[in-house]
Amino acid sequence: EGDSANIYYKVVDQKDWQYSVINVKGNNDKFVSYTVNDLNPALGYTFGFQQKFGCGSGEIVTAVVVDGPETNVFGLSYYQW
């Protein structure tokens, strides 16, 4: 329902968000797509997504991805509210 999103990510178990991409605009269907590059395949990452509408924002929903060093594709391990 928003018109953009904020994306946050960090290495698993880090206290604070280490990286962010703000105001990622959606397409006509309000679908947001963004490619995160240069991740270390030996680490797990926590991603947070925050819907925005105008200057207001919603709750951050986090998804934790844990994947070993054997692959470069990060499958979703679990969601956390």
C-alpha positions in Angstrom: 0.0 0.0 0.0 3.0 2.3 0.2 4.7 4.3 -2.5 8.3 3.4 -1.6 10.3 1.3 0.9 13.4 1.4 3.1 15.7 -1.6 3.1 18.1 -2.3 6.0 20.6 -5.1 6.4 23.4 -6.3 8.7 25.5 -9.3 9.4 23.5 -11.7 11.7 24.0 -10.9 15.4 25.2 -7.3 14.8 23.4 -4.9 17.2 22.5 -2.1 14.8 21.7 -2.0 11.1 25.0 -1.6 9.2 23.6 -0.7 5.7 20.5 0.9 4.4 18.9 1.9 1.1 16.1 4.5 1.6 13.2 5.6 -0.6 13.3 2.7 -3.1 10.4 3.6 -5.4 7.9 0.9 -6.5 6.5 0.3 -9.9 2.9 1.0 -11.0 1.8 -2.0 -9.0 3.6 -0.7 -6.0 6.1 -3.6 -6.2 9.6 -2.8 -5.0 12.6 -4.7 -6.3 16.2 -4.0 -5.4 19.4 -6.0 -5.8 21.9 -6.0 -2.9 25.5 -6.6 -4.2 28.8 -7.4 -2.6 27.5 -9.6 0.2 30.0 -12.0 1.8 28.8 -15.6 1.0 30.4 -16.9 4.2 28.1 -14.8 6.4 24.4 -14.7 7.3 22.4 -11.5 6.9 19.4 -10.0 8.5 17.2 -7.8 6.2 14.6 -5.3 7.4 12.0 -3.9 5.1 9.9 -0.8 5.9 6.9 0.3 3.8 6.6 4.0 3.3 3.8 6.2 2.1 4.7 9.8 1.6 6.7 11.0 4.6 5.1 8.4 6.9 6.5 4.9 7.5 5.4 1.6 8.9 6.8 -1.1 11.1 10.1 -2.8 10.0 9.6 -6.5 9.1 12.8 -8.5 9.3 13.9 -11.6 7.4 17.0 -13.5 8.5 19.0 -15.3 5.8 21.6 -17.8 6.9 23.6 -19.6 4.1 27.0 -21.2 4.2 30.0 -20.4 2.0 29.2 -23.1 -0.6 26.7 -21.0 -2.5 26.0 -17.4 -3.5 22.2 -17.7 -3.5 20.7 -16.7 -0.1 17.5 -18.6 0.6 15.2 -17.2 3.3 15.8 -19.0 6.6 12.9 -17.4 8.6 10.8 -14.3 9.2 10.8 -12.4 12.5 8.1 -9.9 13.6 
